[in-house]
Amino acid sequence: MRALVSAGVAAATLVGVLASPANASDTWHWGPTYSTDGKAKVTSGKIVTRPGGLRVTGRLYDGSGSGPCSWIRFRYLTDNGKKVYKSYKNCSAGYRKITMNTGFVLSIEAKVCRGTAVKITGKCSAYEGVWAQGG
């Protein structure tokens, strides 16, 4: 009987370690967001906490097949008040996975645009909130 009780306590302790908040990542979902002409969009947006900051992922869709590219532009505010901009493009028809790692941030916003292979040229959505500290 003592061995059975000890095994039960050990199992309960192990479950507590595996389910503890210190071992779990927080996850948030965002999107979809579309360009004003509807040929670019971001879907399956997800934000996961990681040591030292956040990981933002999503799928950038280009629906034109040829010609202009789809772009997503992130704007985030670091914990020391600096604004940072990062852009990703997709110039091939279909989806491209995007991944952005940040440090500690106060907020993240994104807009989806059309552009050339070199720069954003227009047809952008408004910046939409993706994540903010405290909700």
C-alpha positions, 0 to 999 in steps of 0.5 A: 500500500505504501508503494502505491501511495508513493507512486501516486504522489510521484505521478501527481508531482510529475503532472504538476511539473508538466502543467506548470505555467512556467513551462507553458507558452501563451498563445494568441491568434490574429487575422485575417487581414486583407489589402484594399484590392483583396489580392493580398491577405494574411491568415493563420496569425499566431503569437507565442511567447518565447524567452526574450520576447514574442514569435509572430507567425502567419501565412501571407497570400498572393492572389495575383499569380503574376505582376505585383507582390503581396506585402505585410508590414509590422509596426511594433513598439519596444519596451523602451519606446522605440518604434520598429518596422519589419516587412515581408513579401510574397511574389509567388501565387499562393501562401508563404509562411512568415515568422518574426521574432521580437524582443519585449514589446508593448504593442504590435500592429500590421497592415497588408499591402500590394507592391513590387518585388522591391517596395510597398506601392499601395492598396494597403489596409489600415494598421490593425492591432495584432497584440498589445501588452495587457490585452 
